[in-house]
């Protein structure tokens, strides 16, 4: 049986969590089950009263090109060793995608243990995790954060920093910063404030009980060097018309508004499948489904996976060349989703 756990039941999945993620420390597990379980949803598959598979939906307020929405970060996808290869994970993912679509969630995202597990469900990488190194100068100094700034001040600074560079990111607020502090503390993490003389220019943190590593470095380009980056976050468009609202024509487009017809293929969210009339302006767009069936050869067709990569600004698929004004549609410029849990 597949169902969502009631609030008072969520602790039942701790045993499966520890079996599936043995590298997590106990303090981190304690943090997760105390803090993250307060507002998430846990979908499980049960057999004879035992949880054999689970998927956690952790909600985040997401900034999308000037608007705000709530999108779920999928974590904790796991199946008991004795119950693997029986289709439990597939059933949970398809159930969750259906629920999210009914909730009109624009997209969902996750950090995969293995990319191959999620590719079949049309998830694609949209964010590379950077590892920046601080550039030191005569006037650059770092100081411990404790007692320096309130969480609300840190949130305000981070949002302003993000908006200058990115069009999609998790919105910071006082609750976000306080929860992040608890997350860092679970792995003996610390936050340092960065100053250029007397001018506050950024912040950084590191954590790790077993091995120390950078959690983040937020500062301007003049103060940082990119040491490396790696694919980190995969995403999938869930409710197509909601996602498309913030997609617009580029300023260079010769028209101020256009209406085009596009075919979208989506094997797992049938509400996205079909022919759409897509009206775009230089402020946004609106998509209305005309048919669930696509007449091959009569309209340009693109898969939901290709749309995800294209409209998040990651890769322009060949299918875009067949879409009228396709090259003049402006995807999101800059995605920053560095959430770990």
C-alpha positions as CSV (number, residue, x, y, z in Angstrom):
1,X,0.0,0.0,0.0
2,X,1.2,3.5,-0.9
3,X,0.3,6.4,1.3
4,X,1.6,9.5,3.1
5,X,2.6,9.1,6.7
6,X,0.7,11.1,9.4
7,X,2.8,13.5,11.4
8,X,3.0,11.3,14.4
9,X,4.1,8.3,12.3
10,X,7.1,10.0,10.6
11,X,9.6,8.6,13.1
12,X,8.8,5.1,11.8
13,X,11.0,5.6,8.7
14,X,14.1,6.3,10.7
15,X,15.1,2.7,10.6
16,X,14.9,2.6,6.8
17,X,16.8,5.9,6.6
18,X,19.7,4.5,8.6
19,X,19.8,1.3,6.6
20,X,19.8,3.2,3.3
21,X,22.2,6.1,4.3
22,X,24.8,4.5,6.6
23,X,27.3,7.3,5.9
24,X,25.1,9.9,7.6
25,X,26.2,10.7,11.1
26,X,23.8,10.3,14.1
27,X,23.9,14.0,14.8
28,X,22.9,14.8,11.2
29,X,20.1,12.2,11.4
30,X,18.9,13.7,14.6
31,X,18.8,17.1,13.0
32,X,16.9,15.9,10.0
33,X,14.2,14.0,11.9
34,X,13.8,16.9,14.3
35,X,13.8,19.8,11.9
36,X,13.1,18.7,8.3
37,X,10.3,16.4,9.2
38,X,8.3,19.3,10.7
39,X,6.9,20.5,7.3
40,X,7.7,17.7,4.8
41,X,5.6,14.9,3.4
42,X,6.8,11.3,3.4
43,X,5.3,8.9,0.9
44,X,5.8,5.2,1.8
45,X,5.1,1.8,0.5
46,X,4.0,-0.6,3.2
47,X,3.8,-4.3,3.3
48,X,2.2,-6.0,6.3
49,X,2.6,-2.8,8.3
50,X,6.3,-2.5,7.5
51,X,7.7,0.5,5.6
52,X,9.7,-1.1,2.7
53,X,10.2,2.0,0.5
54,X,10.0,5.8,1.0
55,X,10.3,9.2,-0.6
56,X,10.4,12.5,1.2
57,X,9.0,15.7,-0.2
58,X,10.8,18.7,1.4
59,X,9.2,22.0,0.4
60,X,11.2,25.1,-0.5
61,X,10.1,28.6,-1.4
62,X,11.6,29.2,-4.9
63,X,12.2,32.5,-6.6
64,X,11.5,32.2,-10.3
65,X,12.3,35.4,-12.3
66,X,10.5,37.8,-10.0
67,X,7.8,35.5,-8.7
68,X,7.6,33.0,-5.8
69,X,6.3,29.4,-5.8
70,X,6.7,26.3,-3.6
71,X,8.6,23.4,-5.1
72,X,9.5,20.1,-3.4
73,X,13.1,18.9,-3.1
74,X,12.9,15.1,-3.3
75,X,15.2,13.3,-0.8
76,X,15.4,10.0,1.1
77,X,14.4,7.9,-1.8
78,X,15.2,4.4,-0.6
79,X,14.0,0.8,-0.5
80,X,14.9,-1.9,2.1
81,X,17.6,-4.2,0.8
82,X,15.3,-7.2,1.0
83,X,12.6,-5.5,-1.2
84,X,14.7,-4.0,-4.0
85,X,14.1,-4.6,-7.7
86,X,10.3,-5.0,-7.2
87,X,9.3,-1.6,-8.7
88,X,8.7,0.2,-5.4
89,X,10.8,3.3,-6.3
90,X,9.1,3.6,-9.7
91,X,5.6,3.4,-8.0
92,X,6.6,6.1,-5.5
93,X,8.1,8.5,-8.1
94,X,5.1,8.2,-10.4
95,X,2.7,8.7,-7.5
96,X,4.6,11.8,-6.4
97,X,4.7,13.3,-9.9
98,X,0.9,12.8,-10.2
99,X,0.3,14.5,-6.8
100,X,2.6,17.4,-7.6
101,X,0.9,18.0,-10.9
102,X,-2.5,18.1,-9.2
103,X,-1.0,20.7,-6.8
104,X,0.2,22.7,-9.9
105,X,3.8,22.6,-8.8
106,X,6.0,24.1,-11.5
107,X,9.0,21.7,-11.0
108,X,10.6,19.4,-8.6
109,X,14.3,18.8,-7.9
110,X,16.7,16.3,-6.2
111,X,20.4,15.5,-5.7
112,X,20.8,12.0,-7.1
113,X,22.9,9.3,-5.6
114,X,23.1,8.0,-9.2
115,X,22.0,9.9,-12.2
116,X,20.9,6.7,-13.9
117,X,18.1,6.2,-11.4
118,X,16.3,9.4,-12.4
119,X,17.0,9.8,-16.1
120,X,14.2,7.3,-17.1
121,X,11.7,9.6,-15.3
122,X,12.9,12.7,-17.3
123,X,15.0,14.3,-14.6
124,X,18.0,16.2,-16.0
125,X,20.9,18.1,-14.4
126,X,20.2,21.8,-14.2
127,X,22.8,23.0,-11.6
128,X,26.5,22.4,-11.2
129,X,27.7,22.8,-7.6
130,X,30.6,25.3,-7.6
131,X,33.6,25.1,-5.2
132,X,34.9,28.6,-4.9
133,X,38.1,29.7,-3.2
134,X,38.4,33.0,-1.5
135,X,40.8,35.4,-3.0
136,X,42.9,37.0,-0.2
137,X,44.1,40.5,-0.2
138,X,45.7,42.9,2.3
139,X,42.3,44.1,3.5
140,X,40.4,40.8,3.4
141,X,39.6,39.2,6.7
142,X,37.3,36.5,8.1
143,X,35.5,36.6,11.4
144,X,33.2,34.1,13.2
145,X,29.5,34.8,12.7
146,X,28.4,34.3,16.2
147,X,26.7,37.4,17.6
148,X,27.5,39.5,14.6
149,X,24.4,39.6,12.5
150,X,20.8,38.5,13.0
151,X,19.4,35.7,10.8
152,X,17.1,38.2,9.1
153,X,20.1,40.3,8.1
154,X,21.9,37.3,6.7
155,X,18.8,36.3,4.7
156,X,18.4,39.8,3.3
157,X,22.0,39.9,2.2
158,X,21.9,36.4,0.6
159,X,18.7,37.1,-1.3
160,X,20.2,40.4,-2.7
161,X,23.4,38.5,-3.6
162,X,21.4,35.7,-5.4
163,X,19.1,38.1,-7.3
164,X,22.1,39.9,-8.8
165,X,23.3,36.7,-10.5
166,X,20.4,34.1,-10.7
167,X,16.8,33.9,-11.8
168,X,16.0,30.6,-10.0
169,X,17.0,30.0,-6.3
170,X,15.6,29.0,-2.9
171,X,14.4,32.1,-1.1
172,X,16.2,32.9,2.2
173,X,14.3,34.1,5.2
174,X,14.9,34.0,9.0
175,X,13.6,30.5,9.3
176,X,15.8,29.3,6.4
177,X,18.9,30.7,8.0
178,X,18.1,29.4,11.5
179,X,17.5,25.9,10.0
180,X,20.7,26.1,8.1
181,X,22.6,27.0,11.3
182,X,21.1,23.8,12.9
183,X,22.1,21.8,9.9
184,X,25.7,23.0,10.1
185,X,25.9,22.5,13.8
186,X,24.9,18.8,13.3
187,X,28.2,18.3,11.5
188,X,30.3,20.7,13.6
189,X,29.9,23.4,11.0
190,X,30.8,27.1,11.3
191,X,30.0,30.3,9.5
192,X,32.5,33.1,8.9
193,X,31.8,36.6,7.7
194,X,34.1,38.1,5.1
195,X,35.1,41.7,5.2
196,X,37.1,43.9,2.8
197,X,38.4,46.5,5.3
198,X,35.3,47.6,7.1
199,X,32.9,46.5,4.3
200,X,30.9,43.3,4.6
201,X,31.4,41.4,1.3
202,X,30.3,37.8,2.0
203,X,30.1,34.7,4.1
204,X,31.4,31.2,4.0
205,X,30.8,28.0,5.9
206,X,32.4,24.6,6.3
207,X,31.3,21.4,8.0
208,X,31.9,17.7,8.4
209,X,32.5,15.4,11.4
210,X,34.4,12.8,9.3
211,X,35.9,15.1,6.7
212,X,35.8,18.9,6.6
213,X,34.5,20.5,3.4
214,X,33.1,23.7,2.2
215,X,29.3,24.1,2.5
216,X,29.2,27.4,0.7
217,X,31.0,30.6,-0.2
218,X,28.8,33.5,-1.0
219,X,30.7,36.6,-2.2
220,X,31.3,38.8,-5.2
221,X,33.3,37.6,-8.3
222,X,36.2,39.9,-7.4
223,X,36.7,38.0,-4.2
224,X,36.4,34.4,-5.4
225,X,38.0,31.9,-7.9
226,X,36.2,28.9,-9.2
227,X,38.3,25.8,-8.2
228,X,35.9,23.2,-9.5
229,X,32.3,22.3,-10.2
230,X,30.3,19.2,-10.6
231,X,26.7,18.3,-11.6
232,X,24.7,18.3,-8.4
233,X,20.9,19.0,-8.9
234,X,18.5,17.3,-11.3
235,X,15.1,18.7,-11.9
236,X,11.9,18.0,-13.8
237,X,9.1,20.1,-15.1
238,X,5.9,18.8,-13.4
239,X,3.0,21.2,-14.2
240,X,3.9,22.6,-17.6
241,X,1.5,25.6,-17.8
242,X,2.7,26.8,-14.3
243,X,6.3,26.5,-15.3
244,X,5.9,28.4,-18.6
245,X,4.3,31.5,-16.9
246,X,7.8,33.0,-16.3
247,X,9.2,32.1,-19.7
248,X,9.3,35.0,-22.1
249,X,10.5,36.3,-25.4
250,X,14.0,37.7,-25.5
251,X,14.4,41.5,-25.7
252,X,16.0,41.0,-29.2
253,X,12.9,39.3,-30.6
254,X,11.5,41.1,-33.6
255,X,7.9,40.7,-32.2
256,X,6.5,41.9,-28.9
257,X,4.2,38.8,-28.7
258,X,3.8,35.6,-30.6
259,X,1.5,32.6,-30.4
260,X,2.8,29.2,-31.5
261,X,1.8,25.6,-31.4
262,X,4.0,23.0,-29.8
263,X,3.8,19.3,-29.1
264,X,5.1,18.0,-25.8
265,X,5.7,14.4,-25.0
266,X,5.6,13.2,-21.4
267,X,5.1,9.5,-20.6
268,X,4.7,9.9,-16.9
269,X,2.6,13.1,-16.4
270,X,-0.1,12.7,-19.0
271,X,-1.5,16.2,-18.3
272,X,1.6,17.6,-19.9
273,X,1.3,15.3,-23.0
274,X,-0.2,16.8,-26.1
275,X,-0.5,19.9,-28.2
276,X,-0.2,23.3,-26.6
277,X,-1.0,26.8,-27.8
278,X,1.7,28.9,-26.3
279,X,1.3,32.7,-26.2
280,X,4.5,34.6,-25.3
281,X,5.3,38.2,-24.6
282,X,8.4,39.9,-23.3
283,X,7.0,39.7,-19.8
284,X,5.9,36.1,-19.6
285,X,3.7,33.5,-21.3
286,X,0.6,31.4,-21.1
287,X,0.1,27.9,-22.4
288,X,-3.3,26.3,-23.1
289,X,-3.6,22.6,-24.0
290,X,-5.5,22.1,-27.2
291,X,-5.3,18.3,-27.4
292,X,-3.9,15.3,-25.6
293,X,-2.9,13.8,-28.9
294,X,0.0,14.8,-31.1
295,X,-0.4,14.5,-34.9
296,X,3.2,13.7,-36.0
297,X,4.5,15.9,-38.7
298,X,2.0,18.7,-38.1
299,X,3.7,20.4,-35.2
300,X,7.1,20.6,-33.6
301,X,7.5,18.1,-30.8
302,X,9.8,18.3,-27.8
303,X,10.1,15.9,-24.8
304,X,9.5,17.2,-21.2
305,X,13.1,16.3,-20.5
306,X,14.4,18.4,-23.4
307,X,12.1,21.3,-22.2
308,X,13.6,21.0,-18.7
309,X,17.1,21.3,-19.9
310,X,16.3,24.1,-22.4
311,X,14.2,26.3,-20.2
312,X,16.5,26.1,-17.2
313,X,19.2,27.4,-19.6
314,X,21.3,24.2,-19.6
315,X,21.2,22.9,-23.1
316,X,19.4,23.8,-26.4
317,X,18.0,20.6,-27.9
318,X,17.9,20.1,-31.6
319,X,14.0,20.2,-31.4
320,X,14.1,23.9,-30.6
321,X,15.2,24.7,-34.2
322,X,11.8,23.3,-35.3
323,X,9.8,25.5,-32.9
324,X,8.7,28.8,-34.4
325,X,10.6,31.6,-32.6
326,X,12.3,28.9,-30.6
327,X,15.7,30.7,-30.6
328,X,14.0,33.9,-29.5
329,X,12.5,32.4,-26.4
330,X,14.5,33.3,-23.3
331,X,15.1,30.5,-20.8
332,X,16.1,31.2,-17.2
333,X,19.5,32.8,-16.9
334,X,21.2,31.4,-13.9
335,X,20.0,28.6,-11.5
336,X,21.4,28.3,-8.0
337,X,20.1,25.4,-5.9
338,X,22.8,24.4,-3.5
339,X,20.6,22.8,-0.9
340,X,22.0,19.6,0.4
341,X,19.0,18.2,2.3
